[in-house]
Amino acid sequence: MLIAGPWFAPMMFNEPGIGYRVVGELYEPSEDTMARLDRLESIGIPGNLRVVLDVEPVAGGPISSALAYMKSRRLADPVHSNYLRVYEDRRFIPFGRRD
């Protein structure tokens, strides 16, 4: 994961073995919420992906499958950070504040 694009968005790429393992949270969204997330993440537009990952709990335990949103590297222009484990960047520009 890194921070990229004109709105300083966090972006993950489907490139196993490159970067770091990302630390995050798992949720179990409803079908309606998944549909809203897919629209928010531009699923269906080239370069925007939803993939299944195996995730390992930080404290140990069984591996679970989870959906994650990924971007094509061509959408990461310009790049604003190195690879990150945790998203803590405050520069993200929300939809309502974009020109």
N, C-alpha and C positions, 0 to 999 in steps of 0.2 A: 504494500500500500504506500502511496505517496500523495502529496497535495499537488494538484495540477489544474490546468484549464483557466479560463478567464474569471471563474467564480471561486477559485481556491478550493475546489472540491476534493474530498478524499476519493482516491481511485485505487481499486485493486485490479490486477491483471491475471488472467488465467495462464500463468507461466510458472508451473511448479518448479521449486528449487531456486528461484530467483527472489531476492529480498528476504524478509523475515516472516516467521509465523505471526499472524495478527492475533491480538488479544481482543476479545469482544464479548458480547452477550448473546444468548439464544432466546428467541421468543417463539411462541406458537400462535401465529396470526390467523384470523378467520379468512374465509375465501374473499370476502369484501375487502378486507385490509390488504390481502395479497394483490388484488386487482388494483387498488390505489397505489401500492408500492411499485407495481410493474409500470404504471403510468408515470409515476414520479421518476423512476429510473430509466424511462424511455425504452422499455422492452419492446421489441418489434422494429426498432430503428437500428440500422446496421451499426455495429460497434458497441452495442449495449446488450449484455448477456446476463442470464440467471443460470447459475450452475450449482450442482450438488457437490458438496465437500464432506469429507470425513473430518469431524472436529474432536479434539481431545480436551477433556476438562483440565484446567490448570492444576487443580488439586488431585488429579488422577481419577481413575474410574474408567468405565466403558466408553469407547468411541461411539459417537452419534453421527448421523447424517444431517446436514443442514443445507439450506439454500443460501447462496451468496450472490450478490450483484457484482459483476465485473465489467470493466470497460476495455475497449480495444486501445492499444498503446497510442494509436494515431489521434485519439481524443485527448491525450495528455499533453496539450500544448497551450501555454508553456508549462514546464515543470517548476514547482516552487519549493520542493523539499527533497531530501534524500529519502530512502526507504524508511518506513516507520513500523513499529510494532503496535502502537496504540495511537488512536486519533485524538489529539489534544490541541489541534490548531484552531485558533479563533478567527481566522481571516475569511472563512466561508461567507459568501454573499448569498442570502436567501432569495428565493424567487421574487418576492415583492419588492426587493431593493435593486434588482438588476435593470440596467439601461437597455 
